[in-house]
Amino acid sequence: MGDALTTLLAAPVPPLDAACWQAALGDATSMLAGLAVRRAAAGPFRITDHEVRGALGEDGVPADTAPFAWSARTARRPIGLAAVRLLAEGAARSPAEAVRSRLDEASAWVREGRACASQLDRWVARLGPAGRAAVEADSVTWATRLWCALDWGALPAAPVIGRDQWWDSPHSALLALRGRADVRTGASSLVVLSGPRRDSVRAELALATLVDSLRSRGRSEPGRVVGWWPDSGRLVRLDPEPAVLTLAADAVATVLAGAAAPARPAA
């Protein structure tokens, strides 16, 4: 799997018709402007791949409506990514060592009152031994899978590990979109997926392409997004083309439409 995934991330992106791409980006921008203005009276909304997955699920019912809370499951990605960064820098010799280093760092930052301590750091610092062990186990598994999935020395550029990007609508401070990527290298991005295979995955990945394009305003070449399920090794490849921007913008519209809809009465 390491060779196949690395090859896909390193492969050149197919040629793109710049005029068609710019036209699609203009259409998507106009759609988002209209959505932002209509959303202005409804409160802030931050759209991520999670919201897209929920809105495009069966019957349009979100798969998870519970408010976000830190847990071993939700913490494994940010801690795992920090561990992979330490491994890539040569600052740790194994995923287990890297994860323990990150957890120790979180506790130290909170104990010392560092301004850089995040919500996650404060949550980690409050954990008891059993809770910390659960977080460590999940994070080591997550980091090990990503670290072993790629031939890091064969990537065409120094990878950027775990830097999600946000686009804030210039038409309303209430609307923001997130493009998630676990590894960015050259013109490609890797997204580690979880859960079952699903029809919505292409729209989830398309959101990352849309955010990158909106942030660059079309001045840079659009890149490929690769989704990867570690459990099965399955890959989803999304090369940049005008239809990808349309898919992502339509998904954002679907998310906002669902958020604005009145709640269904109980049966």
C-alpha positions as CSV (number, residue, x, y, z in Angstrom):
1,M,0.0,0.0,0.0
2,G,2.9,2.4,0.7
3,D,4.1,2.3,-2.8
4,A,0.6,2.7,-4.4
5,L,-0.3,5.6,-2.1
6,T,3.0,7.3,-2.5
7,T,2.9,6.9,-6.3
8,L,-0.6,8.4,-6.5
9,L,0.4,11.4,-4.4
10,A,3.6,12.0,-6.4
11,A,1.9,11.5,-9.9
12,P,1.4,14.6,-12.0
13,V,-2.0,16.1,-12.1
14,P,-3.8,15.9,-15.5
15,P,-3.7,19.0,-17.6
16,L,-6.6,21.4,-16.9
17,D,-8.5,23.8,-19.1
18,A,-7.8,27.0,-17.2
19,A,-10.7,29.0,-18.7
20,C,-13.2,26.2,-17.7
21,W,-11.7,26.0,-14.3
22,Q,-11.9,29.8,-13.7
23,A,-15.5,29.8,-14.9
24,A,-16.5,27.0,-12.5
25,L,-14.7,28.8,-9.7
26,G,-16.6,32.0,-10.5
27,D,-19.9,30.2,-10.4
28,A,-19.0,28.5,-7.1
29,T,-18.0,31.9,-5.6
30,S,-21.2,33.5,-6.7
31,M,-23.3,30.6,-5.2
32,L,-21.4,30.9,-1.9
33,A,-21.9,34.7,-1.9
34,G,-25.7,34.2,-2.2
35,L,-25.7,31.5,0.5
36,A,-23.7,33.7,2.9
37,V,-26.1,36.6,2.5
38,R,-29.1,34.4,3.0
39,R,-27.5,32.8,6.0
40,A,-26.7,36.2,7.7
41,A,-29.8,36.2,10.0
42,A,-29.4,32.5,11.0
43,G,-26.2,32.6,13.0
44,P,-22.7,31.4,12.3
45,F,-22.0,28.1,10.5
46,R,-18.7,26.4,10.0
47,I,-18.9,23.7,7.3
48,T,-16.4,20.8,7.4
49,D,-16.4,17.4,5.7
50,H,-18.3,16.1,8.8
51,E,-21.3,18.3,8.0
52,V,-21.1,17.3,4.3
53,R,-21.1,13.6,5.3
54,G,-24.1,14.1,7.5
55,A,-26.1,16.2,5.0
56,L,-25.6,13.8,2.2
57,G,-26.3,10.7,4.2
58,E,-29.4,8.5,4.0
59,D,-32.6,10.6,3.8
60,G,-30.5,13.7,4.5
61,V,-30.4,12.9,8.2
62,P,-27.1,13.7,9.9
63,A,-25.3,10.6,11.1
64,D,-24.2,12.3,14.3
65,T,-26.0,15.3,15.9
66,A,-24.3,15.2,19.2
67,P,-22.2,18.3,20.1
68,F,-18.5,17.9,19.7
69,A,-16.6,16.6,22.7
70,W,-13.0,15.4,23.2
71,S,-12.6,11.7,23.5
72,A,-10.1,9.0,22.6
73,R,-11.7,8.9,19.1
74,T,-11.8,12.6,18.5
75,A,-8.3,13.3,19.9
76,R,-6.5,10.6,18.0
77,R,-6.2,12.6,14.7
78,P,-4.6,15.8,16.2
79,I,-2.4,13.9,18.5
80,G,-1.5,11.4,15.8
81,L,-0.6,14.1,13.4
82,A,1.6,15.8,15.9
83,A,3.3,12.5,16.4
84,V,3.9,12.0,12.7
85,R,5.4,15.4,12.5
86,L,7.9,14.5,15.2
87,L,8.7,11.3,13.3
88,A,9.2,13.2,10.1
89,E,11.5,15.7,11.9
90,G,13.5,12.8,13.4
91,A,12.5,14.0,16.9
92,A,11.1,10.6,17.8
93,R,12.0,7.0,17.0
94,S,8.6,5.4,17.0
95,P,4.9,6.3,16.9
96,A,4.5,5.3,20.6
97,E,7.4,7.5,21.6
98,A,6.1,10.4,19.5
99,V,2.6,10.2,21.0
100,R,3.9,10.0,24.6
101,S,6.0,13.1,23.8
102,R,3.0,15.0,22.6
103,L,0.9,14.0,25.6
104,D,3.7,15.0,28.0
105,E,4.0,18.3,26.2
106,A,0.3,19.0,26.5
107,S,0.4,18.4,30.3
108,A,3.5,20.5,30.7
109,W,2.0,23.5,28.8
110,V,-1.1,23.4,31.0
111,R,0.9,23.0,34.2
112,E,3.2,26.0,33.2
113,G,0.3,28.2,32.1
114,R,1.6,28.5,28.5
115,A,-0.5,30.6,26.2
116,C,-0.1,28.0,23.5
117,A,-2.1,25.4,25.4
118,S,-5.2,24.5,23.5
119,Q,-8.5,23.0,24.5
120,L,-7.1,19.6,23.6
121,D,-4.1,20.2,25.8
122,R,-6.3,21.2,28.8
123,W,-8.5,18.1,28.3
124,V,-5.4,15.8,28.1
125,A,-4.0,17.4,31.3
126,R,-7.2,16.5,33.2
127,L,-7.2,12.8,32.2
128,G,-6.6,10.1,34.7
129,P,-4.3,7.2,34.0
130,A,-7.0,5.1,32.4
131,G,-8.2,7.9,30.2
132,R,-4.7,8.8,29.1
133,A,-3.9,5.2,28.3
134,A,-7.0,5.0,26.1
135,V,-6.0,8.2,24.2
136,E,-2.5,7.0,23.8
137,A,-3.5,3.7,22.4
138,D,-5.9,5.2,19.8
139,S,-3.4,7.9,18.8
140,V,-0.5,5.4,18.4
141,T,-2.7,3.2,16.2
142,W,-3.7,6.3,14.1
143,A,-0.1,7.6,13.8
144,T,1.4,4.2,13.0
145,R,-1.0,3.6,10.1
146,L,-0.2,7.0,8.5
147,W,3.5,6.8,9.2
148,C,3.8,3.3,7.6
149,A,1.4,4.1,4.7
150,L,3.9,6.3,2.8
151,D,7.4,6.1,1.5
152,W,8.2,9.6,2.9
153,G,11.6,9.8,1.2
154,A,10.0,9.3,-2.2
155,L,7.6,12.2,-1.9
156,P,8.3,15.0,-4.4
157,A,8.3,17.8,-1.8
158,A,8.8,18.2,1.9
159,P,5.3,17.3,3.2
160,V,3.1,19.5,5.3
161,I,1.5,17.3,7.9
162,G,-1.8,18.1,9.4
163,R,-2.5,21.6,8.4
164,D,-6.2,22.1,7.6
165,Q,-7.2,25.2,5.8
166,W,-10.2,27.5,6.4
167,W,-11.9,29.9,4.0
168,D,-13.9,32.7,5.6
169,S,-16.6,34.2,3.4
170,P,-15.9,37.8,2.5
171,H,-19.7,38.3,2.2
172,S,-20.5,37.2,5.8
173,A,-18.3,36.6,8.8
174,L,-20.9,33.9,9.8
175,L,-19.9,31.4,7.1
176,A,-16.6,29.5,6.9
177,L,-15.5,26.3,5.1
178,R,-12.8,23.9,6.1
179,G,-10.6,21.9,3.8
180,R,-9.1,19.0,5.6
181,A,-5.8,17.4,4.7
182,D,-3.6,15.1,6.7
183,V,-0.6,15.3,4.4
184,R,0.0,17.9,1.7
185,T,2.9,17.4,-0.8
186,G,3.4,19.3,-3.9
187,A,0.1,19.3,-5.8
188,S,-1.6,16.5,-3.9
189,S,-3.3,16.1,-0.5
190,L,-4.0,13.0,1.5
191,V,-7.1,12.7,3.7
192,V,-7.3,9.7,6.1
193,L,-10.9,8.5,6.1
194,S,-12.8,6.5,8.7
195,G,-16.2,4.8,8.8
196,P,-17.9,2.8,6.0
197,R,-17.5,3.4,2.3
198,R,-20.1,6.0,1.3
199,D,-21.4,7.9,-1.7
200,S,-20.8,11.2,0.0
201,V,-17.0,10.8,0.1
202,R,-16.3,12.5,-3.2
203,A,-18.2,15.6,-2.0
204,E,-16.3,15.5,1.3
205,L,-13.0,15.5,-0.6
206,A,-14.3,18.1,-3.1
207,L,-14.7,20.5,-0.2
208,A,-10.9,20.5,0.3
209,T,-10.4,21.4,-3.4
210,L,-12.9,24.2,-3.2
211,V,-11.4,25.7,-0.1
212,D,-7.9,25.6,-1.6
213,S,-9.1,27.2,-4.8
214,L,-11.1,29.9,-2.9
215,R,-8.1,30.8,-0.8
216,S,-5.7,31.1,-3.8
217,R,-8.4,32.8,-5.9
218,G,-7.4,30.6,-8.7
219,R,-3.9,31.9,-8.9
220,S,-2.3,28.5,-8.2
221,E,-2.7,25.2,-9.9
222,P,-5.4,23.1,-8.3
223,G,-4.3,19.8,-6.8
224,R,-5.4,16.2,-6.5
225,V,-7.1,15.0,-3.3
226,V,-6.7,11.3,-2.3
227,G,-8.9,9.7,0.3
228,W,-7.6,6.6,2.1
229,W,-9.3,4.1,4.4
230,P,-6.5,2.6,6.6
231,D,-8.7,-0.3,7.6
232,S,-9.3,-1.6,4.1
233,G,-6.6,0.1,2.1
234,R,-9.3,1.5,-0.3
235,L,-8.4,4.7,-2.2
236,V,-10.6,7.4,-3.7
237,R,-8.9,9.7,-6.2
238,L,-10.3,13.1,-6.9
239,D,-8.5,15.0,-9.7
240,P,-9.2,18.7,-10.2
241,E,-11.8,19.4,-12.8
242,P,-14.6,22.0,-12.9
243,A,-17.3,19.5,-11.9
244,V,-15.4,19.1,-8.5
245,L,-16.0,22.7,-7.6
246,T,-19.7,22.4,-8.6
247,L,-20.0,19.2,-6.4
248,A,-18.5,21.0,-3.4
249,A,-20.6,24.1,-3.8
250,D,-23.8,22.1,-4.1
251,A,-22.8,20.1,-1.0
252,V,-22.4,23.4,1.0
253,A,-25.8,24.5,-0.2
254,T,-27.3,21.2,0.9
255,V,-25.7,21.5,4.4
256,L,-27.1,25.0,4.8
257,A,-30.5,24.0,3.5
258,G,-30.7,21.2,6.1
259,A,-29.5,23.5,8.9
260,A,-32.2,26.1,8.0
261,A,-35.0,23.5,7.8
262,P,-37.4,23.2,10.7
263,A,-37.0,20.1,12.9
264,R,-39.1,17.2,12.1
265,P,-42.0,16.5,14.5
266,A,-41.6,13.4,16.6
267,A,-43.4,10.4,15.3
